[in-house]
Amino acid sequence: MAGFQVIMYGRFWVITEDKSEIRVFPLAFIAPGENAEAVNLPAGEAKVLDDLFERGAVQMNGQVIRLGSKVRAEFAAKVAELGHTGSVAIPMSDRTCKQALEAYDRWKAQMEARLRELAGERSADPETQTRIVRELWKLLHSSNKGA
């Protein structure tokens, strides 16, 4: 998993080199031309609702957004969790949503291992490594917002 590397400038970590390993959810996990619905996601924490009263919905800041299935609601919640707000394309197909979520989970596990490897190159201390990985995830997520 060669590609990018992390360089420390004082207290700042910079990701350099080939950034092809870095992927943006949801765009990088959905095939182009996939049938999708534009859904307006407000800022805030998302809660998936799938009970007797609300089936396949997500609640954000008291607003309930009905998506018709639990997996589409989970997809929308993941998009919101990663900081994307406003008009977001949510695939119409449950299968596409499920595949995208599974692919994201696999990618995230691979990235976590790579970031831990990079952190291990910078420090032998496990606590410092954990802090480095946490900060690198913040950098990755902040650079991907709005993408």
N, CA, C and O atoms as a GROMACS GRO file, in nm:
protein
  588
    1MET      N    1   0.084  -0.118   0.000
    1MET     CA    2   0.000   0.000   0.000
    1MET      C    3   0.089   0.125   0.000
    1MET      O    4   0.072   0.213   0.084
    2ALA      N    5   0.181   0.130  -0.093
    2ALA     CA    6   0.267   0.246  -0.104
    2ALA      C    7   0.184   0.360  -0.160
    2ALA      O    8   0.073   0.339  -0.207
    3GLY      N    9   0.236   0.477  -0.153
    3GLY     CA   10   0.162   0.590  -0.208
    3GLY      C   11   0.195   0.717  -0.136
    3GLY      O   12   0.297   0.780  -0.165
    4PHE      N   13   0.114   0.755  -0.044
    4PHE     CA   14   0.137   0.881   0.024
    4PHE      C   15   0.222   0.861   0.147
    4PHE      O   16   0.241   0.749   0.195
    5GLN      N   17   0.274   0.970   0.197
    5GLN     CA   18   0.349   0.966   0.322
    5GLN      C   19   0.314   1.088   0.404
    5GLN      O   20   0.252   1.182   0.355
    6VAL      N   21   0.353   1.084   0.528
    6VAL     CA   22   0.321   1.192   0.620
    6VAL      C   23   0.452   1.257   0.664
    6VAL      O   24   0.546   1.188   0.702
    7ILE      N   25   0.455   1.389   0.657
    7ILE     CA   26   0.573   1.465   0.700
    7ILE      C   27   0.531   1.557   0.812
    7ILE      O   28   0.425   1.619   0.806
    8MET      N   29   0.612   1.565   0.915
    8MET     CA   30   0.581   1.651   1.029
    8MET      C   31   0.660   1.781   1.018
    8MET      O   32   0.782   1.779   1.004
    9TYR      N   33   0.589   1.893   1.026
    9TYR     CA   34   0.649   2.026   1.033
    9TYR      C   35   0.610   2.085   1.168
    9TYR      O   36   0.499   2.135   1.184
   10GLY      N   37   0.701   2.079   1.264
   10GLY     CA   38   0.666   2.125   1.398
   10GLY      C   39   0.555   2.039   1.453
   10GLY      O   40   0.571   1.918   1.470
   11ARG      N   41   0.441   2.101   1.480
   11ARG     CA   42   0.325   2.027   1.531
   11ARG      C   43   0.230   1.988   1.420
   11ARG      O   44   0.126   1.927   1.448
   12PHE      N   45   0.261   2.019   1.295
   12PHE     CA   46   0.168   1.996   1.185
   12PHE      C   47   0.210   1.875   1.103
   12PHE      O   48   0.328   1.854   1.075
   13TRP      N   49   0.111   1.796   1.065
   13TRP     CA   50   0.134   1.679   0.981
   13TRP      C   51   0.080   1.709   0.843
   13TRP      O   52  -0.032   1.760   0.829
   14VAL      N   53   0.158   1.678   0.742
   14VAL     CA   54   0.118   1.706   0.604
   14VAL      C   55   0.121   1.576   0.526
   14VAL      O   56   0.217   1.500   0.533
   15ILE      N   57   0.016   1.551   0.451
   15ILE     CA   58   0.010   1.432   0.367
   15ILE      C   59   0.062   1.472   0.229
   15ILE      O   60   0.013   1.568   0.169
   16THR      N   61   0.162   1.399   0.180
   16THR     CA   62   0.223   1.432   0.052
   16THR      C   63   0.224   1.312  -0.040
   16THR      O   64   0.173   1.205  -0.005
   17GLU      N   65   0.282   1.331  -0.156
   17GLU     CA   66   0.301   1.224  -0.255
   17GLU      C   67   0.170   1.188  -0.324
   17GLU      O   68   0.078   1.269  -0.336
   18ASP      N   69   0.164   1.064  -0.368
   18ASP     CA   70   0.050   1.012  -0.442
   18ASP      C   71  -0.069   0.996  -0.347
   18ASP      O   72  -0.063   0.920  -0.250
   19LYS      N   73  -0.175   1.066  -0.376
   19LYS     CA   74  -0.292   1.060  -0.289
   19LYS      C   75  -0.401   0.969  -0.347
   19LYS      O   76  -0.518   0.981  -0.311
   20SER      N   77  -0.362   0.877  -0.435
   20SER     CA   78  -0.462   0.791  -0.500
   20SER      C   79  -0.530   0.697  -0.402
   20SER      O   80  -0.639   0.647  -0.430
   21GLU      N   81  -0.467   0.672  -0.287
   21GLU     CA   82  -0.530   0.586  -0.186
   21GLU      C   83  -0.644   0.658  -0.113
   21GLU      O   84  -0.730   0.593  -0.054
   22ILE      N   85  -0.643   0.789  -0.118
   22ILE     CA   86  -0.743   0.867  -0.047
   22ILE      C   87  -0.870   0.872  -0.131
   22ILE      O   88  -0.867   0.913  -0.247
   23ARG      N   89  -0.980   0.830  -0.070
   23ARG     CA   90  -1.108   0.824  -0.141
   23ARG      C   91  -1.212   0.903  -0.063
   23ARG      O   92  -1.209   0.909   0.060
   24VAL      N   93  -1.304   0.962  -0.137
   24VAL     CA   94  -1.408   1.045  -0.076
   24VAL      C   95  -1.540   0.968  -0.076
   24VAL      O   96  -1.587   0.922  -0.180
   25PHE      N   97  -1.599   0.954   0.042
   25PHE     CA   98  -1.732   0.893   0.053
   25PHE      C   99  -1.836   1.004   0.043
   25PHE      O  100  -1.822   1.106   0.110
   26PRO      N  101  -1.937   0.987  -0.037
   26PRO     CA  102  -1.980   0.866  -0.106
   26PRO      C  103  -1.933   0.853  -0.251
   26PRO      O  104  -1.942   0.744  -0.308
   27LEU      N  105  -1.884   0.962  -0.312
   27LEU     CA  106  -1.858   0.962  -0.456
   27LEU      C  107  -1.767   0.850  -0.505
   27LEU      O  108  -1.796   0.788  -0.608
   28ALA      N  109  -1.661   0.822  -0.434
   28ALA     CA  110  -1.565   0.721  -0.480
   28ALA      C  111  -1.616   0.578  -0.462
   28ALA      O  112  -1.550   0.483  -0.506
   29PHE      N  113  -1.730   0.562  -0.399
   29PHE     CA  114  -1.780   0.428  -0.368
   29PHE      C  115  -1.908   0.394  -0.445
   29PHE      O  116  -1.971   0.291  -0.419
   30ILE      N  117  -1.947   0.481  -0.539
   30ILE     CA  118  -2.068   0.461  -0.619
   30ILE      C  119  -2.030   0.470  -0.766
   30ILE      O  120  -1.954   0.558  -0.806
   31ALA      N  121  -2.082   0.379  -0.846
   31ALA     CA  122  -2.054   0.380  -0.989
   31ALA      C  123  -2.114   0.506  -1.053
   31ALA      O  124  -2.225   0.547  -1.017
   32PRO      N  125  -2.042   0.568  -1.147
   32PRO     CA  126  -2.096   0.684  -1.217
   32PRO      C  127  -2.226   0.647  -1.288
   32PRO      O  128  -2.240   0.537  -1.341
   33GLY      N  129  -2.320   0.738  -1.288
   33GLY     CA  130  -2.447   0.716  -1.354
   33GLY      C  131  -2.548   0.638  -1.273
   33GLY      O  132  -2.657   0.607  -1.321
   34GLU      N  133  -2.513   0.605  -1.149
   34GLU     CA  134  -2.605   0.530  -1.062
   34GLU      C  135  -2.728   0.617  -1.034
   34GLU      O  136  -2.715   0.736  -1.005
   35ASN      N  137  -2.846   0.559  -1.042
   35ASN     CA  138  -2.970   0.631  -1.016
   35ASN      C  139  -2.974   0.675  -0.870
   35ASN      O  140  -2.964   0.592  -0.779
   36ALA      N  141  -2.989   0.806  -0.847
   36ALA     CA  142  -2.985   0.860  -0.711
   36ALA      C  143  -3.089   0.969  -0.693
   36ALA      O  144  -3.140   1.027  -0.789
   37GLU      N  145  -3.119   0.994  -0.567
   37GLU     CA  146  -3.214   1.098  -0.528
   37GLU      C  147  -3.136   1.207  -0.454
   37GLU      O  148  -3.057   1.177  -0.365
   38ALA      N  149  -3.158   1.332  -0.491
   38ALA     CA  150  -3.095   1.443  -0.419
   38ALA      C  151  -3.171   1.465  -0.289
   38ALA      O  152  -3.292   1.491  -0.289
   39VAL      N  153  -3.099   1.455  -0.178
   39VAL     CA  154  -3.158   1.471  -0.046
   39VAL      C  155  -3.084   1.583   0.025
   39VAL      O  156  -2.961   1.587   0.024
   40ASN      N  157  -3.158   1.673   0.086
   40ASN     CA  158  -3.097   1.784   0.159
   40ASN      C  159  -3.069   1.740   0.303
   40ASN      O  160  -3.162   1.717   0.381
   41LEU      N  161  -2.940   1.728   0.337
   41LEU     CA  162  -2.901   1.688   0.472
   41LEU      C  163  -2.857   1.810   0.551
   41LEU      O  164  -2.760   1.876   0.513
   42PRO      N  165  -2.926   1.840   0.660
   42PRO     CA  166  -2.882   1.951   0.744
   42PRO      C  167  -2.759   1.911   0.824
   42PRO      O  168  -2.729   1.792   0.838
   43ALA      N  169  -2.688   2.008   0.876
   43ALA     CA  170  -2.573   1.979   0.962
   43ALA      C  171  -2.624   1.918   1.092
   43ALA      O  172  -2.736   1.948   1.135
   44GLY      N  173  -2.544   1.834   1.153
   44GLY     CA  174  -2.580   1.775   1.280
   44GLY      C  175  -2.568   1.625   1.281
   44GLY      O  176  -2.543   1.562   1.178
   45GLU      N  177  -2.586   1.568   1.398
   45GLU     CA  178  -2.576   1.424   1.416
   45GLU      C  179  -2.697   1.355   1.356
   45GLU      O  180  -2.811   1.400   1.371
   46ALA      N  181  -2.670   1.244   1.288
   46ALA     CA  182  -2.778   1.169   1.223
   46ALA      C  183  -2.811   1.044   1.304
   46ALA      O  184  -2.722   0.975   1.354
   47LYS      N  185  -2.940   1.017   1.316
   47LYS     CA  186  -2.987   0.896   1.385
   47LYS      C  187  -3.076   0.820   1.288
   47LYS      O  188  -3.174   0.873   1.236
   48VAL      N  189  -3.042   0.694   1.265
   48VAL     CA  190  -3.122   0.610   1.176
   48VAL      C  191  -3.246   0.566   1.252
   48VAL      O  192  -3.237   0.517   1.365
   49LEU      N  193  -3.361   0.583   1.189
   49LEU     CA  194  -3.489   0.542   1.247
   49LEU      C  195  -3.544   0.424   1.167
   49LEU      O  196  -3.558   0.433   1.045
   50ASP      N  197  -3.573   0.316   1.234
   50ASP     CA  198  -3.632   0.200   1.168
   50ASP      C  199  -3.711   0.124   1.272
   50ASP      O  200  -3.670   0.018   1.320
   51ASP      N  201  -3.826   0.180   1.305
   51ASP     CA  202  -3.910   0.121   1.409
   51ASP      C  203  -4.055   0.120   1.362
   51ASP      O  204  -4.083   0.139   1.244
   52LEU      N  205  -4.145   0.098   1.454
   52LEU     CA  206  -4.287   0.090   1.421
   52LEU      C  207  -4.341   0.219   1.361
   52LEU      O  208  -4.430   0.216   1.276
   53PHE      N  209  -4.287   0.335   1.404
   53PHE     CA  210  -4.340   0.464   1.361
   53PHE      C  211  -4.269   0.520   1.239
   53PHE      O  212  -4.332   0.584   1.154
   54GLU      N  213  -4.141   0.498   1.229
   54GLU     CA  214  -4.063   0.548   1.115
   54GLU      C  215  -3.980   0.433   1.060
   54GLU      O  216  -3.896   0.376   1.130
   55ARG      N  217  -4.002   0.401   0.935
   55ARG     CA  218  -3.927   0.293   0.869
   55ARG      C  219  -3.834   0.355   0.766
   55ARG      O  220  -3.879   0.426   0.676
   56GLY      N  221  -3.705   0.327   0.779
   56GLY     CA  222  -3.610   0.374   0.678
   56GLY      C  223  -3.599   0.524   0.671
   56GLY      O  224  -3.613   0.583   0.564
   57ALA      N  225  -3.575   0.586   0.784
   57ALA     CA  226  -3.562   0.731   0.788
   57ALA      C  227  -3.438   0.767   0.868
   57ALA      O  228  -3.383   0.685   0.941
   58VAL      N  229  -3.397   0.891   0.853
   58VAL     CA  230  -3.286   0.943   0.932
   58VAL      C  231  -3.334   1.072   0.997
   58VAL      O  232  -3.404   1.152   0.933
   59GLN      N  233  -3.298   1.093   1.122
   59GLN     CA  234  -3.337   1.213   1.194
   59GLN      C  235  -3.214   1.298   1.221
   59GLN      O  236  -3.113   1.249   1.272
   60MET      N  237  -3.224   1.426   1.184
   60MET     CA  238  -3.115   1.520   1.205
   60MET      C  239  -3.174   1.650   1.257
   60MET      O  240  -3.260   1.711   1.193
   61ASN      N  241  -3.126   1.694   1.372
   61ASN     CA  242  -3.174   1.819   1.433
   61ASN      C  243  -3.326   1.825   1.441
   61ASN      O  244  -3.386   1.929   1.415
   62GLY      N  245  -3.388   1.713   1.476
   62GLY     CA  246  -3.533   1.709   1.491
   62GLY      C  247  -3.607   1.690   1.360
   62GLY      O  248  -3.728   1.666   1.362
   63GLN      N  249  -3.539   1.700   1.248
   63GLN     CA  250  -3.602   1.683   1.117
   63GLN      C  251  -3.592   1.536   1.076
   63GLN      O  252  -3.484   1.477   1.080
   64VAL      N  253  -3.705   1.477   1.035
   64VAL     CA  254  -3.706   1.339   0.990
   64VAL      C  255  -3.706   1.338   0.837
   64VAL      O  256  -3.791   1.399   0.773
   65ILE      N  257  -3.606   1.267   0.782
   65ILE     CA  258  -3.594   1.255   0.637
   65ILE      C  259  -3.624   1.110   0.602
   65ILE      O  260  -3.549   1.019   0.637
   66ARG      N  261  -3.736   1.089   0.533
   66ARG     CA  262  -3.781   0.954   0.498
   66ARG      C  263  -3.714   0.910   0.369
   66ARG      O  264  -3.726   0.976   0.265
   67LEU      N  265  -3.643   0.796   0.377
   67LEU     CA  266  -3.570   0.747   0.261
   67LEU      C  267  -3.624   0.614   0.209
   67LEU      O  268  -3.581   0.567   0.104
   68GLY      N  269  -3.717   0.554   0.281
   68GLY     CA  270  -3.784   0.435   0.232
   68GLY      C  271  -3.722   0.302   0.269
   68GLY      O  272  -3.788   0.199   0.260
   69SER      N  273  -3.596   0.301   0.312
   69SER     CA  274  -3.535   0.175   0.356
   69SER      C  275  -3.426   0.205   0.458
   69SER      O  276  -3.367   0.313   0.461
   70LYS      N  277  -3.402   0.106   0.543
   70LYS     CA  278  -3.302   0.122   0.648
   70LYS      C  279  -3.162   0.142   0.589
   70LYS      O  280  -3.087   0.226   0.637
   71VAL      N  281  -3.127   0.066   0.484
   71VAL     CA  282  -2.993   0.077   0.428
   71VAL      C  283  -2.970   0.214   0.363
   71VAL      O  284  -2.859   0.267   0.369
   72ARG      N  285  -3.074   0.272   0.300
   72ARG     CA  286  -3.060   0.408   0.245
   72ARG      C  287  -3.044   0.509   0.358
   72ARG      O  288  -2.969   0.605   0.345
   73ALA      N  289  -3.115   0.487   0.469
   73ALA     CA  290  -3.101   0.575   0.585
   73ALA      C  291  -2.960   0.563   0.644
   73ALA      O  292  -2.901   0.663   0.684
   74GLU      N  293  -2.907   0.440   0.650
   74GLU     CA  294  -2.771   0.420   0.700
   74GLU      C  295  -2.669   0.489   0.610
   74GLU      O  296  -2.571   0.546   0.658
   75PHE      N  297  -2.692   0.482   0.480
   75PHE     CA  298  -2.604   0.549   0.384
   75PHE      C  299  -2.604   0.700   0.410
   75PHE      O  300  -2.499   0.764   0.416
   76ALA      N  301  -2.724   0.758   0.423
   76ALA     CA  302  -2.736   0.901   0.450
   76ALA      C  303  -2.670   0.938   0.582
   76ALA      O  304  -2.605   1.042   0.592
   77ALA      N  305  -2.686   0.854   0.683
   77ALA     CA  306  -2.625   0.880   0.813
   77ALA      C  307  -2.472   0.880   0.803
   77ALA      O  308  -2.406   0.962   0.866
   78LYS      N  309  -2.416   0.789   0.723
   78LYS     CA  310  -2.270   0.785   0.704
   78LYS      C  311  -2.222   0.911   0.633
   78LYS      O  312  -2.120   0.968   0.669
   79VAL      N  313  -2.296   0.954   0.532
   79VAL     CA  314  -2.262   1.077   0.461
   79VAL      C  315  -2.259   1.194   0.560
   79VAL      O  316  -2.166   1.274   0.559
   80ALA      N  317  -2.362   1.203   0.644
   80ALA     CA  318  -2.369   1.310   0.743
   80ALA      C  319  -2.256   1.299   0.845
   80ALA      O  320  -2.196   1.399   0.883
   81GLU      N  321  -2.229   1.176   0.891
   81GLU     CA  322  -2.122   1.153   0.989
   81GLU      C  323  -1.988   1.204   0.937
   81GLU      O  324  -1.904   1.252   1.014
   82LEU      N  325  -1.968   1.192   0.807
   82LEU     CA  326  -1.842   1.236   0.747
   82LEU      C  327  -1.841   1.385   0.713
   82LEU      O  328  -1.746   1.435   0.652
   83GLY      N  329  -1.947   1.455   0.753
   83GLY     CA  330  -1.948   1.600   0.743
   83GLY      C  331  -2.006   1.660   0.617
   83GLY      O  332  -1.995   1.781   0.596
   84HIS      N  333  -2.068   1.579   0.534
   84HIS     CA  334  -2.129   1.632   0.412
   84HIS      C  335  -2.270   1.681   0.444
   84HIS      O  336  -2.349   1.607   0.503
   85THR      N  337  -2.302   1.802   0.405
   85THR     CA  338  -2.434   1.859   0.428
   85THR      C  339  -2.486   1.920   0.299
   85THR      O  340  -2.414   1.927   0.199
   86GLY      N  341  -2.610   1.963   0.303
   86GLY     CA  342  -2.671   2.021   0.184
   86GLY      C  343  -2.724   1.912   0.094
   86GLY      O  344  -2.758   1.803   0.140
   87SER      N  345  -2.732   1.941  -0.035
   87SER     CA  346  -2.786   1.845  -0.130
   87SER      C  347  -2.684   1.734  -0.155
   87SER      O  348  -2.573   1.758  -0.200
   88VAL      N  349  -2.726   1.611  -0.124
   88VAL     CA  350  -2.640   1.493  -0.135
   88VAL      C  351  -2.715   1.387  -0.216
   88VAL      O  352  -2.834   1.367  -0.196
   89ALA      N  353  -2.643   1.320  -0.305
   89ALA     CA  354  -2.703   1.214  -0.386
   89ALA      C  355  -2.705   1.084  -0.305
   89ALA      O  356  -2.601   1.032  -0.266
   90ILE      N  357  -2.826   1.034  -0.281
   90ILE     CA  358  -2.843   0.906  -0.212
   90ILE      C  359  -2.894   0.805  -0.316
   90ILE      O  360  -3.001   0.824  -0.373
   91PRO      N  361  -2.816   0.698  -0.340
   91PRO     CA  362  -2.860   0.600  -0.440
   91PRO      C  363  -3.000   0.548  -0.410
   91PRO      O  364  -3.039   0.531  -0.294
   92MET      N  365  -3.075   0.522  -0.516
   92MET     CA  366  -3.211   0.469  -0.502
   92MET      C  367  -3.208   0.320  -0.467
   92MET      O  368  -3.301   0.270  -0.403
   93SER      N  369  -3.105   0.251  -0.507
   93SER     CA  370  -3.095   0.107  -0.487
   93SER      C  371  -3.038   0.073  -0.350
   93SER      O  372  -2.932   0.122  -0.311
   94ASP      N  373  -3.110  -0.011  -0.277
   94ASP     CA  374  -3.058  -0.061  -0.149
   94ASP      C  375  -2.926  -0.135  -0.170
   94ASP      O  376  -2.833  -0.122  -0.091
   95ARG      N  377  -2.922  -0.212  -0.276
   95ARG     CA  378  -2.801  -0.291  -0.306
   95ARG      C  379  -2.680  -0.199  -0.325
   95ARG      O  380  -2.572  -0.227  -0.272
   96THR      N  381  -2.697  -0.091  -0.398
   96THR     CA  382  -2.588   0.003  -0.421
   96THR      C  383  -2.544   0.067  -0.290
   96THR      O  384  -2.424   0.080  -0.264
   97CYS      N  385  -2.640   0.107  -0.207
   97CYS     CA  386  -2.607   0.166  -0.077
   97CYS      C  387  -2.530   0.068   0.009
   97CYS      O  388  -2.430   0.104   0.071
   98LYS      N  389  -2.577  -0.056   0.013
   98LYS     CA  390  -2.511  -0.158   0.095
   98LYS      C  391  -2.370  -0.184   0.045
   98LYS      O  392  -2.276  -0.192   0.125
   99GLN      N  393  -2.353  -0.198  -0.085
   99GLN     CA  394  -2.221  -0.223  -0.142
   99GLN      C  395  -2.126  -0.106  -0.114
   99GLN      O  396  -2.009  -0.127  -0.083
  100ALA      N  397  -2.176   0.016  -0.126
  100ALA     CA  398  -2.093   0.134  -0.100
  100ALA      C  399  -2.051   0.140   0.046
  100ALA      O  400  -1.935   0.170   0.076
  101LEU      N  401  -2.143   0.111   0.137
  101LEU     CA  402  -2.109   0.111   0.280
  101LEU      C  403  -2.006   0.002   0.312
  101LEU      O  404  -1.913   0.025   0.389
  102GLU      N  405  -2.024  -0.116   0.254
  102GLU     CA  406  -1.928  -0.224   0.277
  102GLU      C  407  -1.791  -0.191   0.219
  102GLU      O  408  -1.689  -0.217   0.283
  103ALA      N  409  -1.789  -0.134   0.100
  103ALA     CA  410  -1.661  -0.095   0.037
  103ALA      C  411  -1.593   0.014   0.119
  103ALA      O  412  -1.471   0.012   0.135
  104TYR      N  413  -1.671   0.108   0.171
  104TYR     CA  414  -1.614   0.212   0.256
  104TYR      C  415  -1.552   0.152   0.382
  104TYR      O  416  -1.442   0.190   0.422
  105ASP      N  417  -1.623   0.059   0.445
  105ASP     CA  418  -1.571  -0.005   0.567
  105ASP      C  419  -1.439  -0.078   0.539
  105ASP      O  420  -1.347  -0.072   0.620
  106ARG      N  421  -1.431  -0.147   0.424
  106ARG     CA  422  -1.306  -0.216   0.388
  106ARG      C  423  -1.193  -0.116   0.365
  106ARG      O  424  -1.082  -0.134   0.414
  107TRP      N  425  -1.223  -0.010   0.291
  107TRP     CA  426  -1.124   0.094   0.263
  107TRP      C  427  -1.077   0.160   0.393
  107TRP      O  428  -0.958   0.183   0.413
  108LYS      N  429  -1.172   0.189   0.482
  108LYS     CA  430  -1.138   0.254   0.608
  108LYS      C  431  -1.044   0.165   0.690
  108LYS      O  432  -0.949   0.215   0.750
  109ALA      N  433  -1.069   0.035   0.694
  109ALA     CA  434  -0.982  -0.057   0.768
  109ALA      C  435  -0.841  -0.059   0.707
  109ALA      O  436  -0.742  -0.061   0.780
  110GLN      N  437  -0.834  -0.057   0.574
  110GLN     CA  438  -0.703  -0.053   0.507
  110GLN      C  439  -0.631   0.077   0.538
  110GLN      O  440  -0.511   0.077   0.565
  111MET      N  441  -0.704   0.188   0.533
  111MET     CA  442  -0.644   0.319   0.561
  111MET      C  443  -0.599   0.328   0.706
  111MET      O  444  -0.493   0.384   0.735
  112GLU      N  445  -0.678   0.272   0.796
  112GLU     CA  446  -0.642   0.273   0.938
  112GLU      C  447  -0.509   0.199   0.958
  112GLU      O  448  -0.422   0.245   1.032
  113ALA      N  449  -0.495   0.085   0.891
  113ALA     CA  450  -0.370   0.009   0.901
  113ALA      C  451  -0.253   0.089   0.843
  113ALA      O  452  -0.144   0.092   0.902
  114ARG      N  453  -0.275   0.154   0.730
  114ARG     CA  454  -0.169   0.234   0.667
  114ARG      C  455  -0.132   0.352   0.755
  114ARG      O  456  -0.014   0.382   0.772
  115LEU      N  457  -0.230   0.420   0.812
  115LEU     CA  458  -0.202   0.535   0.898
  115LEU      C  459  -0.128   0.491   1.023
  115LEU      O  460  -0.039   0.561   1.070
  116ARG      N  461  -0.165   0.376   1.078
  116ARG     CA  462  -0.095   0.323   1.196
  116ARG      C  463   0.051   0.289   1.161
  116ARG      O  464   0.142   0.310   1.240
  117GLU      N  465   0.070   0.236   1.042
  117GLU     CA  466   0.206   0.206   0.995
  117GLU      C  467   0.288   0.335   0.986
  117GLU      O  468   0.403   0.340   1.031
  118LEU      N  469   0.230   0.438   0.927
  118LEU     CA  470   0.299   0.567   0.916
  118LEU      C  471   0.328   0.626   1.053
  118LEU      O  472   0.436   0.681   1.077
  119ALA      N  473   0.231   0.615   1.143
  119ALA     CA  474   0.250   0.668   1.278
  119ALA      C  475   0.362   0.592   1.349
  119ALA      O  476   0.440   0.650   1.424
  120GLY      N  477   0.368   0.461   1.325
  120GLY     CA  478   0.472   0.380   1.386
  120GLY      C  479   0.612   0.418   1.337
  120GLY      O  480   0.710   0.399   1.409
  121GLU      N  481   0.620   0.473   1.217
  121GLU     CA  482   0.748   0.520   1.164
  121GLU      C  483   0.793   0.649   1.233
  121GLU      O  484   0.911   0.683   1.230
  122ARG      N  485   0.700   0.719   1.295
  122ARG     CA  486   0.730   0.847   1.357
  122ARG      C  487   0.748   0.839   1.509
  122ARG      O  488   0.815   0.922   1.569
  123SER      N  489   0.686   0.736   1.570
  123SER     CA  490   0.693   0.724   1.716
  123SER      C  491   0.675   0.578   1.757
  123SER      O  492   0.599   0.504   1.696
  124ALA      N  493   0.747   0.539   1.860
  124ALA     CA  494   0.732   0.404   1.915
  124ALA      C  495   0.626   0.400   2.025
  124ALA      O  496   0.582   0.292   2.065
  125ASP      N  497   0.584   0.517   2.072
  125ASP     CA  498   0.487   0.526   2.181
  125ASP      C  499   0.345   0.503   2.128
  125ASP      O  500   0.299   0.577   2.042
  126PRO      N  501   0.274   0.400   2.179
  126PRO     CA  502   0.138   0.371   2.132
  126PRO      C  503   0.040   0.488   2.147
  126PRO      O  504  -0.043   0.510   2.060
  127GLU      N  505   0.049   0.562   2.257
  127GLU     CA  506  -0.041   0.676   2.276
  127GLU      C  507  -0.017   0.783   2.171
  127GLU      O  508  -0.111   0.841   2.117
  128THR      N  509   0.110   0.810   2.143
  128THR     CA  510   0.145   0.909   2.041
  128THR      C  511   0.098   0.860   1.905
  128THR      O  512   0.046   0.939   1.825
  129GLN      N  513   0.114   0.732   1.877
  129GLN     CA  514   0.066   0.676   1.750
  129GLN      C  515  -0.084   0.695   1.734
  129GLN      O  516  -0.133   0.732   1.628
  130THR      N  517  -0.158   0.669   1.842
  130THR     CA  518  -0.304   0.685   1.839
  130THR      C  519  -0.341   0.830   1.812
  130THR      O  520  -0.432   0.857   1.733
  131ARG      N  521  -0.271   0.924   1.875
  131ARG     CA  522  -0.298   1.066   1.851
  131ARG      C  523  -0.266   1.104   1.707
  131ARG      O  524  -0.341   1.179   1.643
  132ILE      N  525  -0.155   1.052   1.656
  132ILE     CA  526  -0.118   1.081   1.516
  132ILE      C  527  -0.226   1.031   1.422
  132ILE      O  528  -0.269   1.104   1.332
  133VAL      N  529  -0.271   0.907   1.441
  133VAL     CA  530  -0.374   0.849   1.354
  133VAL      C  531  -0.502   0.930   1.362
  133VAL      O  532  -0.564   0.958   1.259
  134ARG      N  533  -0.543   0.969   1.483
  134ARG     CA  534  -0.664   1.049   1.500
  134ARG      C  535  -0.653   1.181   1.423
  134ARG      O  536  -0.748   1.223   1.356
  135GLU      N  537  -0.537   1.247   1.433
  135GLU     CA  538  -0.517   1.375   1.363
  135GLU      C  539  -0.512   1.356   1.212
  135GLU      O  540  -0.561   1.441   1.137
  136LEU      N  541  -0.453   1.246   1.166
  136LEU     CA  542  -0.449   1.220   1.022
  136LEU      C  543  -0.590   1.196   0.968
  136LEU      O  544  -0.622   1.241   0.858
  137TRP      N  545  -0.674   1.125   1.044
  137TRP     CA  546  -0.813   1.107   1.000
  137TRP      C  547  -0.883   1.241   0.991
  137TRP      O  548  -0.959   1.265   0.897
  138LYS      N  549  -0.858   1.330   1.087
  138LYS     CA  550  -0.919   1.463   1.082
  138LYS      C  551  -0.876   1.536   0.956
  138LYS      O  552  -0.957   1.599   0.889
  139LEU      N  553  -0.746   1.527   0.924
  139LEU     CA  554  -0.696   1.591   0.801
  139LEU      C  555  -0.763   1.533   0.677
  139LEU      O  556  -0.806   1.607   0.588
  140LEU      N  557  -0.773   1.402   0.671
  140LEU     CA  558  -0.836   1.338   0.556
  140LEU      C  559  -0.981   1.380   0.542
  140LEU      O  560  -1.026   1.414   0.433
  141HIS      N  561  -1.054   1.379   0.654
  141HIS     CA  562  -1.197   1.416   0.647
  141HIS      C  563  -1.215   1.563   0.613
  141HIS      O  564  -1.304   1.597   0.535
  142SER      N  565  -1.134   1.649   0.669
  142SER     CA  566  -1.151   1.793   0.641
  142SER      C  567  -1.114   1.826   0.497
  142SER      O  568  -1.173   1.916   0.437
  143SER      N  569  -1.017   1.754   0.441
  143SER     CA  570  -0.980   1.780   0.300
  143SER      C  571  -1.084   1.726   0.204
  143SER      O  572  -1.089   1.768   0.088
  144ASN      N  573  -1.169   1.633   0.249
  144ASN     CA  574  -1.268   1.570   0.164
  144ASN      C  575  -1.406   1.635   0.172
  144ASN      O  576  -1.491   1.607   0.088
  145LYS      N  577  -1.429   1.719   0.269
  145LYS     CA  578  -1.562   1.781   0.282
  145LYS      C  579  -1.589   1.867   0.160
  145LYS      O  580  -1.504   1.941   0.111
  146GLY      N  581  -1.712   1.854   0.115
  146GLY     CA  582  -1.753   1.931   0.000
  146GLY      C  583  -1.706   1.870  -0.131
  146GLY      O  584  -1.739   1.921  -0.238
  147ALA      N  585  -1.630   1.762  -0.124
  147ALA     CA  586  -1.583   1.698  -0.246
  147ALA      C  587  -1.692   1.612  -0.306
  147ALA      O  588  -1.671   1.550  -0.410
   0.00000   0.00000   0.00000
